[in-house]
Amino acid sequence: MRAVRFHEFGKSIDMYQVDEIDRPDPRDDEVLVDISASSVNPADTYMTEGMYAPPELPWVPGIDFAGTVVEVGDRVGDPDAAGQAAHFEVGDRVFGTGTGKHVHGGYQEYAAIPTSRVVHLPDNMDLITAGGVGCAAVTAWLCLVDFADLQVSDQCLIHGGSGGVGHTAVQIADAAGAHVIATASPENHDRVRELGADIVLDYARDDLAEAIIEASGGGVDVILDHRLDEYLDLDAEVANMEARVMGIGEAEMDPSVGVAASSAPRLKNLTVKFMKMFNTPDLKPPLEGIAGMIERDELVIDVAREYTLEEAGQAHHDVMADSFFGKLIIRP
């Protein structure tokens, strides 16, 4: 079968090779998935650069996946098996996330996936779109639902509302009943509103802090920020007392302006939490929560572009260099 692999760490587009490898056999607690789609996240580039180094090289990247179960491990279907292993059968449509670091990822025609990282895909979403759900939606869910404990009465600020995490976060916050304020480029404002934002602001405006305070009626309670190195002081300015600030991404924090040096969060007793999805011990609960939202038509994924396996290197370049709405998809 065909699989994208990298044989060394780096940033070159040419380092991604499409290799012919053996189709994997699922272990006892795994399902073999015929991959329909994977997606490209900034975190996928961190893998290939060595920041989230896999256990060996060469390695198949791809945090997200969606496809059809074609084989199940010996204990999948065993009533005594732990967790959700008993609930997968050949022919099931599934999606998930959390591969590409400890187990080979979704940039291949077939992938053996631990059942702890797989859930059933509701009938109202196609497999190609589902390939873009996992990392973005789970990250947003963990930040807003699990860590920030977003409430109906909260004012919620989403920086980058048109991005992969951002456009799912807008929908999750809207479904939770919060008042949602998002930032985005002007050309994306209409779509971000359609997804559930009550107010969308141009992230580049000079009076952004004042506009956020006005839009929220005085300040925000929960903030999702992918660039804390740039926005920490602004976040503190627009936050209510004891607001929760969730930081994602791998931007390098300059110590002269970072959390350790800034007094801004302390002045309002802010809780500032950095979150990485791979630090979550159990991905099943957020995945199940996301599946429930899909089934209730509360979550959609905008697909910006599609790539072949041979174009994986270009896709990794584009996810970091280009501006686009939604997700980049790789199809085997």
N, C-alpha and C positions, 0 to 999 in steps of 0.2 A: 504494500500500500504506500501512498505518498504522504509525506509529512515534512513540515518546515522544521529545520533544526539549526541551531547556532552551535558552532564548534569552538568558539572563543568569545570572550566578552568584548564589547565595544559598541560603537554608535554607527558604524558604516552600514549603508543600505545593502551593500554586497555581502555582508556576513551571514545573511539568511539563505540557507540552501534547502531546496526541495529534494529530499532523499527518498529512495525506495527502502523501506524497512519492513520487518515482519509485523503482521497484525498482532496486537497484544492479546493475551489470554487474561480474562478477568480473574482476580483473586477471589477468595471466598466471600468477601464483603463488598465486591465491586460488580458493576454492570458494564458491559461493553456497549458503547454508544456509537451508532453510525452518525457521524457529525454532519449536520446540515449547515451550521454556521457557528462562528466564534466572533468575538469582537476585539477591538484594539483599545486598550486603556493606557493612560500614562504609566500605570504600574507595570504593564507588560514591558515597557522600555527599561524600567528599573531592573527587571530580571536580566535582560540581555546585556545591560551595562555592568552587572555584577553587584548592584546595590542590594537586591534580594537574590542572592546567589543560590542556584539550585544545587543539589547534592553531587552532580556529575555533569560532564560534557562528553559528547554532544547532548543537547537537550531540546525538547519540543516546548515552545512557549504557548501561551494562550490561557488566560485566567478564566474566561467565560466559554460556555458551550451550550448548544441545543441540538437535539437530534432524537433518534429512535433507538430504543433498546433492542439489540440483536442477540444478546447472550447474557446470562446472569451467573454470578458466582455460586459455588456449591451451597453456601449458607443463605443466599438470597432466596426467600420463600420459605425458609425454615422458621416455624413459629417460635423457636427458642432464640432466634437471632436477635441481637440487641437493636434498638432504634427502629428505623423505618425499613430495614433490609427486607422484611417480609412482604413489602407492598409493591415490588417491581416485577414485571413480567415482560417477556419478549413482545415487542410491538408497542410498548408504552412510549408516548411522546414525553420527553423530559427536557429540563434545562437546569443550569446550575452555575456555580462559580467556585473559586478557591483552588483551581488546578494551576499548573505551570510553575509551581515552586517546589512542593514536596512530591508531586506526581506529575507526569508529563501532561501538557496542556492540550488545548482544543484546536491547534493549527495542524490537524491531521485528519485523515479520512475516517479513522476509528480510534476511539480513546477508551481506556479502561478507567472508570471513575468510581471512587469510593461512594457508597450509598449515602454517606453523611453529607455529601456535597451535591446531591441530586434531588429534585422534586418533580412531580408531575406537572406538565404544562396544560393549562386549561384549553378547551377547544376553541376559544375565541381569539387566540393569538397564533399566528403562523410561526413555523420553526425558524425562518430567517430572522424575523424581528426578535424572536426570543433569544437568539444568540447575543443580542446586545443588552439583555436585561441585567444579568447577574451582578457584576462588580459595582456598577453604577447604582443600581437600585438598592442593593444590600448595604453599600456604604451610606447612602442617604438614610435608609431605615435605621441602621445602627446609630447614626448621629442624632437623628431627630426623635425617634421613638424610644430606643433603648437607653441612650446616654443623656439626652436633653430632656426626656420625659415631656415632650411637647403636648400642651393642653389646648382645649377649645378656646380658651380666653387669651391665649398668647399672641403677641405680635412677633412674627417670624421673618427674619431677613435672610434671603438666599443670595449670596454673591454668585455671579456667573450662572444665571438662570437658564441659559441656552445650552450649557455644556452637558456632558454625559450624566454626571452626578446631579448637576443643577436642575435639569429639566425633569428628572425623576423626583428630586427633593421638592420641587414646587408641587407636584401631584400628591406626594405623601403628606406634605403640610396641609394642603387643601383638604384632603380626605380626613385629616385629623380635626378639621374645623378651625384651624388657626387663621388669623388674618395674615396673608402672605404678601410680602414686599420682595421683589426680585430686581436684580440689576442685570442689564444686558445691553448689547449694541442696539441702536434704534431700529435697524432692519429686522430684529428678532422680537420686538416688543409685542406685536399682535399674537404671534404664536405662543409666547410665554403666558400671555393673558388667557388664551384658549385653554392652556393646560391647567389653569387654576390660580394664577397670581392675581391678587386684587389690584396691585399697583406695580408697574414696571418702570424703572428709572434707568437713564443712561449712565453707565458706570463711569464714563469719562467727564461728566459734568463737574464744574468747579465747585458747585455748592451741594455736592452729594450728601454730606452729613446733614445739612439743614433740610434737604428734601426728604431724607429718610425720617428725620424727627417729625416733620410735618405730616408725612404719609402715615406714620404710626400713631399719631396723636400724642406724641411726647417722648417716645422711645420704644425699643424692641426688647423682647424677653429671651429670644433664641436667635442665634446667628450661626449660619453654616458658611464657612470661609475657606476657600482653597488657596488663598494667598495671604496668610497671616503676616508674612514678612512685610507686606505692603499696607495691610488694612488694619492692623491691630489697634493703632491709636484711633482710627476712625470708628472701629467697632466699639471701643470704649466710650467714645463721644456720644454715639447714638444709643447705647445700651441703657436699659433701666437698671436700677439697683439689683444686684444678685442675678443678673442675666447669665445665661449659659452660652458660651462661645465654643463652637466645635471647629477644630482645624483639621483639614485633610491635605494631602499632597506632600511633595518632597522638596518644596522650595527651601533653600538654605536660609536660615535665620541669621541675619547679621547681629552679632551680640550687642552692637551699639544701639540697635532699635528693637531688639527682640523682647520676648516675654520676661526674661531674667532682668533686663535693664530698665524696662518701661514701668513707670509707676501707674500708668493709666488703668490697668485692670484692678489694681488694689483699691483705687479710689472709690470704686463702686462694688467692691466685693464680688467681682466677676469670677465665675468658674470657667477656666480656659482648659479645654481638653483636646489633645491631639489623638487622632484615631487612624489606625491602619486595619483594614479588613482582615489581614492575615493573622493579626493578634487575637482574633475572636476564636475561642475554643470550639464553639458549636455554631456552624452556619445554617443548620437546618431550621431553627425557629424564624430567623429573618427571611429565609427563602420561602418558607411556608406562608409567612405574612405577605410577601410580595405576590405569590401565586394567588392568594385570596383576593388581593387588589385587582389582579388581572381578570380573574373570574367575575368580579363585580363591575368590570369596565371602568375601574378607577385609575388604571395605569396603562399608558401607551408608551411606546418607544419610537422616537423619530430616527429613521435611518438616513444618515447624511450621504454615505457612499458605500459601495461594495467593492471588494478586492478579491483576486484569486490567491491561491497559495504562493504563486510565483511573485506576487506583488506585496508580500508581507513586509519586506524591507521598506518599500515606499509607504505603506500604511503606517509603520512605526515612525517614519519621518514625519508624515502628515499630522499624526495625532499630537505631536509636540510643536509643530511649526505653523499649522494652518488654523484658521478660524472657521468653524462649521457648527451647525445646529444638530445636536443629538449624538449619534454613535456611528463609528466606522465599523463595518462588518467584513469579515473574511469568510469566504465560502470555499470549501475544499472542491 
